[in-house]
Every structure is written in C-alpha cells, then in structure tokens.
Amino acid sequence: MSQGTIKKITDKGFGFIDGERGDIFFHHSAVTEGNFESLREGQNVEYTEGSGPKGPRAENVRVSE
C-alpha cells in the first residue's frame, strides 16, 4: 500500500492526497475504514493506487495507524 497525507477535502465528497508520487484524487466511496466525514486534512492515510476515467485515483483509503 502507498502512504500519504490528506491535502484537501471538499464538501462535494472527494479530496486529494499528497502521495508518494504527487497529488492523487480520491472519492468518498474509496474510504474503507470509518467514513469520509471523519477524515481531516493533514491525516496520514494508506491507499492502493488505481485508475479512474480522468487518471490515477486512490482506492481502499484508510487512516494510517
């Protein structure tokens, strides 16, 4: 799994992670533990890098221990 820090969260149900290879998009449906509303900017997360219709995206997003 890749690691990063939540850079930005929007009120529209998506955000961006400052990841190992730059910024990566994530959608609220990609959060696997907890819920999207509990995430905060600056939190460390783990994710799997996948691809979406507009390019790379984070999948299986969860807060790092």
Backbone as CSV, one residue per row, in Angstrom:
resi,resn,N_x,N_y,N_z,CA_x,CA_y,CA_z,C_x,C_y,C_z
1,MET,0.840,-1.185,0.000,0.000,0.000,0.000,0.882,1.245,0.000
2,SER,0.388,2.263,-0.656,1.075,3.544,-0.666,0.626,4.359,0.539
3,GLN,1.423,5.356,0.896,1.092,6.215,2.030,1.131,7.672,1.602
4,GLY,0.348,8.481,2.294,0.320,9.904,2.012,-0.421,10.649,3.099
5,THR,-0.619,11.942,2.859,-1.302,12.827,3.799,-2.459,13.487,3.069
6,ILE,-3.604,13.562,3.733,-4.745,14.221,3.108,-4.414,15.704,2.942
7,LYS,-4.456,16.147,1.712,-4.108,17.534,1.381,-5.346,18.427,1.375
8,LYS,-6.437,17.924,0.801,-7.651,18.730,0.682,-8.860,17.810,0.669
9,ILE,-9.909,18.244,1.373,-11.193,17.547,1.358,-12.251,18.572,0.976
10,THR,-13.130,18.199,0.074,-14.193,19.107,-0.352,-15.523,18.684,0.261
11,ASP,-16.486,19.576,0.229,-17.825,19.236,0.708,-18.643,18.536,-0.374
12,LYS,-18.009,18.231,-1.504,-18.684,17.550,-2.607,-18.401,16.048,-2.622
13,GLY,-17.691,15.546,-1.592,-17.488,14.110,-1.481,-16.215,13.572,-2.103
14,PHE,-15.229,14.427,-2.287,-13.946,13.939,-2.775,-12.822,14.765,-2.170
15,GLY,-11.603,14.314,-2.406,-10.451,15.027,-1.879,-9.187,14.637,-2.617
16,PHE,-8.068,15.123,-2.092,-6.772,14.845,-2.689,-5.786,14.451,-1.600
17,ILE,-4.952,13.493,-1.932,-3.915,13.008,-1.035,-2.567,13.426,-1.606
18,ASP,-1.697,13.948,-0.745,-0.315,14.228,-1.122,0.418,12.905,-0.961
19,GLY,0.560,12.184,-2.054,1.087,10.823,-2.018,2.549,10.724,-2.381
20,GLU,3.001,9.501,-2.478,4.406,9.217,-2.772,4.827,9.705,-4.157
21,ARG,3.854,9.773,-5.079,4.179,10.215,-6.449,3.404,11.472,-6.828
22,GLY,3.111,12.311,-5.848,2.392,13.545,-6.116,0.949,13.464,-5.643
23,ASP,0.169,14.468,-5.993,-1.232,14.520,-5.572,-2.056,13.458,-6.293
24,ILE,-2.966,12.853,-5.537,-3.834,11.836,-6.112,-5.263,12.046,-5.604
25,PHE,-6.208,11.930,-6.499,-7.626,12.124,-6.232,-8.188,10.928,-5.466
26,PHE,-9.157,11.177,-4.570,-9.937,10.079,-4.004,-11.391,10.499,-3.829
27,HIS,-12.277,9.541,-3.970,-13.724,9.736,-3.852,-14.181,9.159,-2.517
28,HIS,-15.243,9.700,-1.956,-15.716,9.220,-0.656,-16.002,7.730,-0.656
29,SER,-16.374,7.153,-1.775,-16.667,5.720,-1.848,-15.407,4.857,-1.721
30,ALA,-14.208,5.460,-1.808,-12.954,4.720,-1.702,-12.498,4.540,-0.255
31,VAL,-13.173,5.186,0.701,-12.800,5.079,2.111,-13.311,3.744,2.641
32,THR,-12.392,2.898,3.130,-12.769,1.541,3.530,-12.974,1.371,5.026
33,GLU,-12.327,2.180,5.841,-12.490,2.078,7.292,-12.956,3.431,7.806
34,GLY,-13.972,3.433,8.627,-14.530,4.699,9.083,-15.406,5.272,7.983
35,ASN,-15.512,6.589,7.968,-16.303,7.216,6.912,-15.635,8.503,6.444
36,PHE,-16.071,8.980,5.313,-15.482,10.159,4.691,-15.543,11.370,5.625
37,GLU,-16.660,11.521,6.336,-16.854,12.679,7.198,-15.871,12.719,8.364
38,SER,-15.281,11.586,8.728,-14.335,11.545,9.840,-12.909,11.909,9.416
39,LEU,-12.653,11.995,8.120,-11.317,12.340,7.638,-11.045,13.827,7.814
40,ARG,-9.785,14.176,8.067,-9.371,15.563,8.254,-8.110,15.839,7.444
41,GLU,-7.993,17.055,6.964,-6.772,17.452,6.259,-5.588,17.307,7.212
42,GLY,-4.487,16.789,6.687,-3.284,16.564,7.484,-3.173,15.155,8.053
43,GLN,-4.233,14.353,7.969,-4.176,12.975,8.455,-3.330,12.117,7.528
44,ASN,-2.608,11.174,8.115,-1.853,10.205,7.330,-2.770,9.062,6.945
45,VAL,-2.697,8.660,5.690,-3.535,7.580,5.182,-2.721,6.593,4.366
46,GLU,-3.277,5.416,4.203,-2.744,4.394,3.310,-3.775,4.178,2.216
47,TYR,-3.328,3.819,1.031,-4.247,3.613,-0.087,-3.597,2.739,-1.148
48,THR,-4.432,2.226,-2.017,-3.976,1.489,-3.186,-4.178,2.403,-4.384
49,GLU,-3.184,2.474,-5.242,-3.316,3.331,-6.421,-4.045,2.590,-7.530
50,GLY,-5.093,3.217,-8.025,-5.871,2.653,-9.120,-5.991,3.673,-10.231
51,SER,-6.854,3.413,-11.180,-7.050,4.381,-12.257,-8.541,4.601,-12.464
52,GLY,-8.869,5.841,-12.735,-10.247,6.220,-12.991,-10.373,6.820,-14.367
53,PRO,-11.550,7.325,-14.699,-11.768,7.882,-16.039,-10.914,9.128,-16.336
54,LYS,-10.450,9.802,-15.288,-9.650,11.016,-15.509,-8.201,10.849,-15.072
55,GLY,-7.775,9.621,-14.820,-6.389,9.386,-14.435,-6.278,8.627,-13.128
56,PRO,-5.103,8.697,-12.489,-4.881,7.936,-11.253,-5.831,8.377,-10.143
57,ARG,-6.203,7.411,-9.301,-7.025,7.741,-8.134,-6.676,6.766,-7.011
58,ALA,-6.921,7.209,-5.792,-6.673,6.370,-4.622,-7.900,5.504,-4.356
59,GLU,-7.651,4.254,-4.030,-8.700,3.309,-3.680,-8.345,2.695,-2.339
60,ASN,-9.321,2.120,-1.668,-9.096,1.461,-0.376,-8.384,2.387,0.612
61,VAL,-8.870,3.613,0.717,-8.262,4.634,1.586,-8.622,4.334,3.035
62,ARG,-7.604,4.359,3.893,-7.822,4.199,5.331,-6.777,4.981,6.104
63,VAL,-7.137,5.384,7.304,-6.226,6.147,8.155,-5.097,5.241,8.592
64,SER,-3.858,5.764,8.542,-2.681,5.003,8.980,-2.664,4.916,10.488
65,GLU,-2.175,3.819,10.995,-2.019,3.636,12.445,-0.820,4.387,12.945
